[in-house]
Amino acid sequence: MAPRAFWKGYLKLSLVTCRVSMTPAVSESGKVHFHNLNRETHARVLSQYVDAETGEPVEDEDQVKGYEKGEGDYVLFEDEEIEDVGLESTRTIDIDTFVPVESIAWVWYDRPHYLAPDDEVSAEAFTVIREAMAQTGTAGIARLVMYRRERAVLLSPKDKGIVVWTLRYGDEVREPSDYFANVGEEKPSSQHLTMMKKLIDERTEEWKPSMADDPVQDRLLDIIAERKKGKKAKKRAEPKAEEPSNVIDIMSALKKSLAAEPKTSRK
């Protein structure tokens, strides 16, 4: 059963408008969550804001946002002032620009959301917009207030629906050239490259969601089940870390790696 939509509004392209609903594409509701407890009483430990100088608790109505312009000198903002800076169109995704899908690097993608028509009347207009993007290989760019902030969003066709990605802000993305500048320009030998490609081919298989399973989550669930039965979980032995050699014989390593690979392909 699909979860209830957390956002409803309109998708607009020029004069074409349709009602849509949006739901986060990912969820962490199945994760194991812990509460902080008092070890002696097992009562919940609650957090609260306190004055940094007096140590006294500060009530919600006495708290205000502040931007530090100098040491101990702040520009104060009320919540309403910050919210007023956002767009008025919190309920309309107005596509004003299209870009080639492959022109946006993965590093700009933030959170994915599923967008679908909210009623039968809107399905036709929604389908036309989705198919037009799919056939032209483009994605739509719009702006929307989400999670209490104005965001740039990217709309990309996916199956029968559209995926809305919130995009990272420009000051969040670092230039890769700052980190790859010292990587050498030398090309690998053709023999090394051929052997490495063969090693990759031996380990290539179709993607499946189980590849992204969380082993820590599974282990925690096992421990919780054992604790419910009154059993104490056995402590796992710490794996011995191998010290890597500073001198790497690539040819020798490739030969040993290929020899250790199973003869049958994983494909």
CORVEN-V83549 format. One line per field, one symbol per residue. phi: phi as a letter, one per 20 degrees, with the letter a starting at -180 (. if undefined). psi: psi as a letter, one per 40 degrees, with the letter a starting at -180 (. if undefined). Layout:
# CORVEN-V83549
phi: ???
psi: ???
This chain:
# CORVEN-V83549
phi: .ffffebcacdccleecbfccccgecbdfeffdddecfgedmefedebecffeemefdfgfeebfbdeeafmdceecegfffffffffefccedfdbccfgfedfgfefddecedbfebffefffffffffffffemdcedbcbeclmcfcecddcfblecceddfdffgeeeeffffddfeffefefffffffffffffffdebffbgffdfdffgfffffffffffenedffeffffeeeffffddeffffffffffefffefef
psi: hiiihehiaihhhbehiihiihhheiiedeihiiihihddeeiihiiihihdddeiihideeiiihhheihehihihidddddediidgeehhhheiiihdeehideehchiihhiieiddedddddddddddddefiiihiiihifeihihihhhhhbeahhhhhiiidedhihddddedehieiiiidddddddddddddehiihidedeihddddddddddddddeeihihhihhihhhhiidhhgddddddddddeiidhie.
